[in-house]
Amino acid sequence: MAAPAGCALVLSLGLIAALPGGPATAQTCDRSGCGLISCGDPARPAPASLWGELQPVDSNPLPLERDSTAFDEFTQNYSTFPWFTGVEAQNGYLVASLAYGLESWDLRTHPDRPDFLGRLSWGDFPVWVDSAEEKWPIQDVAMPAGVDTIAAVVGHAGIGLAIVDLADKTHPHLLYQSYKKNGEEVYATTLGGTPYAFLAASGGSPSGGVFAYDMSQASQFSHCSESAPADPVFCSGVYLGKIGTRSSVSFLHGVDNFIIFSSGSGSGFDVWNVADPRNPQMVLTALNDPPICGFDRRSTYGVAMWKDSANHYYVGLRTENYSCAQFRTINEARIYDVTCNLAGTCGALGSPIFTQELDSGTSRYFVTFSRSLTTPFLYFGSDDKCRGGSQREWLFDVTHPASAHDITPPTGYWGWYYRGGATGFNNEMPRRGKFYNEYFYRAALSILDIHRHTVNVPPAAAFSWAPGEIYPGTPVQFQDTSTAFPNSWTWTFSDLPVGAASPPKP
């Protein structure tokens, strides 16, 4: 079937609109330091010349509701912009922690263009920050696997942990807050049919550490707040107690009835069995070896756990230490098989089955686990929002953990976004990211952007047409919107002869 008259013109305009860069990349500006620059706004997706196994699916520029790169700290309030610090996706819904609240989005209709549903504001918290110097207080969000009706968020400056009812995602409702803690990360899971949240706190009153909460019990309350164990309990049955003796914990994750946590600088990690969160059991402590040359004590930052279909358990983490042999600091991704450790059939942690050296130079590093359909992934990010470089984040396919594969295009794909590079954007900080199906949602502080993994994803046929209402004799223009890069097309029309292969997708 021949293309209707005017079709070529429509396609050409579409291509022009999709070209990346534009005036922002043509400007010359001073990218030294870390302040606001005119060429660092608005955020635009990486151009096609940088695509590989990943490609962006965002509009150009990014939608305003997912782009805070225009923020000016001298004239605007931090709380009036969405700052994306964490992300979670369950059952076709996306939940993002904002520095000043939480947002929910619907992914079911078009996951590449999520529909905004609702927001929880910082004003809904019974207790807010105890320090005016905290610019981005809320740090992370988590929901139990397969559950989209309840979430936990955590924050700095005494915010601690809050549990949020998401049964009505257009109006998220705060149920409970545990304050007087400096929350860093949160992990949520279901044990014995009950949802639980585990808070990693770097400090608090009387100290930080890992704390357990019954999310189901929190559902009995509305805006109930307490600071246990610092003060008496007011919201009975939610706070369950502290796990372990660490007084500062910054990184936390888990799988099944196990949780893993670490404190960051100068410490290893612990794994606990929390099948009964009120009576947790230590399973493993590792990477706490004494220094060799006096100042090379290993630091363990972001941590993650997962299990494969053969019931093997793995730990992925990011470590840093000074090499006495090489006279330099080494920051690397590591993966360990801990199956025998969790089963109690072996003692000490074995050697890593995978290592890869990464970048260094920031104070915090994050590791996030998720699955793209059935494929497991580890995402390595950091708190760096100033520097340039070609790559400061990694997205590993860990189907075969001993030979983990970074799907990041080796073209400087991520570097396109970095503030200190020639094309990057203000306050872009690649912190956390998670897959939902083949789409990767990245919480990068000033932006929440979307990327698609295009390998081993079958095409899904789709098309649009114009005009919307069709009458006999009306010319109709068809536009291919199929996903995953099909290389041939056949169109069939009811009551019309079968058409020949269509033109290539624009």
C-alpha positions, 0 to 999 in steps of 0.5 A: 500500500502506497503511503498517502500524500503528505506522509513523507512531510509528517515523518521528516518533521518527526525526525527533526523534533527528535534530534538531540542536543539543540541550542543547549549543546551549541552554547559555550559555557564554563563547566568548571565547579558545580554551580548552575550553568545555562547549558545544563538545562533542560535535560535531553536524552542521549543521541542515537550515535551513543546507543547500544544495548540501551537507548533512551525513550524520553521526549527531547527535552525530558518532560518538565515534571521529571526534570529539575535541571533549571533549579537556581539555589540563589532564587528558588526553594529546594522543596519546590522542585522534584529531586529524585533519590530512589525508585521502586516498581511493582505491578505496573506502578512506579514509585519515586522517593523525592527529596521532599516527598514521594510520587506515584506513576502508572506504567501500565498503558505506556511505560515509556511515558508514565502517567503521573498519579499522585504525590505525598508532600513533605508537609504530610510528615508529622516530624520534618528535618531537625537541620536547616542545612539538609538540602535533599532530606529523603533518601530512598523508597521500597515496597515488598515484591509484588505489593503496590499498596504500601511503601516505606521511605527514609530520610536524613536529619531525624526524619527516619522512616515513614510508611505510606498507604498507596491503596489510592495512588492519587492520594498517598497517605502517611500512616506512620513515622519513626523519627530521631534517626538519619535514614539512608536506605530501606528494604521491604519484604513479605515474611510469613504473609506479613510485610516488613520494612528494614531501615538503615540509619547512619545515626540517631538517638540513641544511635543508628543501625538497622531497625525492623518495622511491621508494615501491616501494623502501621496500616492501623494508624494515620500520621502516628509518630514515635521515636522508639527506642529513644522515647516511649512507644506510641504506635503499638506493634510497628517498631520491632527492634534493632538488628545487630550492634552496629551504631551506623549503617548506610546500605541495606538490601535482602532476599527471601528471609535474609538481609545484608547491610554495611556501614560504608567507610572502613567496614565490611558487611553482615548478613542476618536471617530475619525469618522472625524479625523479632528474633534475628540471627547472624549468618555471616560477617565478612570483609573486616580483615585488619589492614596490611599496611596501616591505612588500607582498611577496606570500605564496603558501600552499596550492597545487594542480594539475589537468588537464581533459579537454581537456589544459589544466593549471591551478594553484589557490592562495591568496595574501596581500599588502598592497595599497599602493593600498587600504591593507589586506591582501588574501587571495584564491583564484587560478586560473591556466591554465598549459598554455602554461607547461608546454608551453614555448610561453610564458614568464612566468605570465599573469594569473589567470583567476579570483580571489575574496577570502577571509578572513585572519588566520591563519598557514597556509592550505591548498588541496586538490584532488579530484574528486566523480565526474568534477567537479573541486573545490578546497577552501580551508581554514586553521589557524584553530581559535578564531575564529567567523564565517560562513565560513572555508572554501570548496569550489569546483567548478572544472569551468569554472575561469574561473567557479569556483563555491563550492558552500558553502550561503550560510547560514553552513553552515560557520560552524555548526562554528566554535569562536568562533561561537554553535554551534561546537565545541572545536578544530575547524580546517578544514584539508583535505578530499577527495571520494570520489564525491559524499561530502566527507570533511573533516579538521578537527583535532578532527573528521572529518566527512562531507558530501554534494554533492546537486546533479546526483547521481542518486537511488539506490533503497534501503530497510530493513525490520523485523523482520529475519526475516519469517514468513507473517502478520508485519507488515513496516515499510518505511523509505525510505533512498534518496539524493539526495532522490527526489520520488516513489516506487513500490514493487513486491513479488514475488507481490503487486500493485504498490503505489501511490506511497508516503508522502514520505520522512521 
